[in-house]
Structures are given as structure tokens and as C-alpha cells.
């Protein structure tokens, strides 16, 4: 195996590992966002006011209103 080939293979492995790490991080972020949406919907259904939901989830009130509209909770 030539030095060039070895370096190319090592770089390819590094690229794959970085890609996997980025994929895992994005997956975790998506999962966290899905949980926050569930919390927003359940809290709203149980009468929790929007400012408190915002405080609990660290989402803006505007984002919460958007989520509620998307899920037919507000018109």
C-alpha cells in the first residue's frame, strides 16, 4: 500500500466518523424538539398557560403558538 493510499483511507475513515457524529447530534436534536412539541401540546391541553410553557420548554411564545396552530389547537 502506498503512502498516498494509506493517507486517503485514513482521511476517508475520519470523514465517515465525523459524518456519523454529526448524524447522531442531529438525531438527538430532532428527538429533543419532538419531545418539546409533545410537552407543549400536553401542557396546553391541561390548561397550562403559554408563558409558563415557554418557561418550562425554553421555546419562545411565538414558537409555541406556531406549534399549537400546526396541531389544530389554535386557529
ZADO-693197 format. One record per residue: x, y, z of N, C-alpha, C in turn. Coordinates in pm, whole numbers, plus 50000, padded with zeros to 5 digits. Atoms other than C-alpha are relative to their C-alpha. Layout:
% ZADO-693197
XYZXYZXYZ
...
This chain:
% ZADO-693197
500864988250000500005000050000500905012450000
499204987850008501385033649905499615009550113
500264989949897501615062550148498755008049965
501164992350046499075081649940498704992350027
501195008349979496585052849954499674999050148
500225001149856497055048750329499415012950056
500494986949953496535086050390498565002249952
501354998450055493475086150163498994991650078
500895008749924491945056750352499785005450141
500134994249866492665072950689499095012149997
500844988250013491075105350574498544996249975
501355004750025488065086250446499364995250130
500525004849872487655069350786499685011750093
500244988249918487945102850963498725006849953
501214993850055485285116950730498754992350037
501145008449963482965087750798499665001850148
500234998349856483415091351175499385013550031
500574986649978482725128751163498565000549951
501375000550053479665122550947499064992850094
500825007449905478355096951193499735008550125
500174991549883478925120951484498985011149973
500944989450036477065148751304498594994349990
501305006550012474225124851222499384997050136
500485003049864473935114051585499555012850068
500364987249937473915150151705498715005549943
501234995050062471235160051455498814991550043
501075008949955469175129751552499585003250143
500314996349862469405139251918499235013150004
500684987150003468365174951839498564998449952
501355002450050465375162751639499164993350107
500715006849892464395139651924499605009550111
500294990149895464605167852177498885009149956
501054991250051462455190151957498654992950000
501265007649999459825162651921499444998950141
500455000749861459675158652297499445013450046
500504986849963459275196052341498635002749940
501314998350063456385196052095498954992250079
500935008049920454725168052293499695006950133
500204992949873455225187552615499095012149979
500834988350029453735218952460498544995949984
501385004350027450655200152338499324994850126
500595005649878450065181152662499765010850105
500164989349902450635211552880498835009049962
501104991550046448275232652669498664993050022
501235007749980445625205152678499604999350147
500275000749856445925205053057499865013850063
500304986749950445355242353087501195008450043
498824992149963448925254353136500095011849903
499964988350087449285289753006501315000749921
498884999550095451655297952722501285005650061
498744995249940454145319052923500694989450088
499405010449917454645290253166500574988749913
499485010150093455025265252881501335004849941
498774994250054457635288652734501134999050100
498995000649895459495289953063500504985750020
499645014149978459465252053101500814994449884
499385006250118460475243452744501145008249939
499024990950060462775273152668499695003249854
500444996050133460755278952350499355013650010
500654986949998459555313652258498484998049995
501465000550005455865321152298499534999349856
500365000450141455725326851923500154985849943
499795013850047457145292151858498924990850057
501065008049938454655276852099498685002349927
501234997050074451785294651923500024993349863
499865006550130453095281451593499754984950010
500225014449978453195245751728498534997250023
501425002049970449675249051864499145001549874
500744998150126448405262151529500214988349906
499685011450088450175234351337499214987650039
500695011949951448405208551553498515002350026
501434997449993444985224551531499475003850136
500444996349866444895236451890499545014650005
500394986050013444515272951787499655002849854
500344996050137443005289551484500655012949961
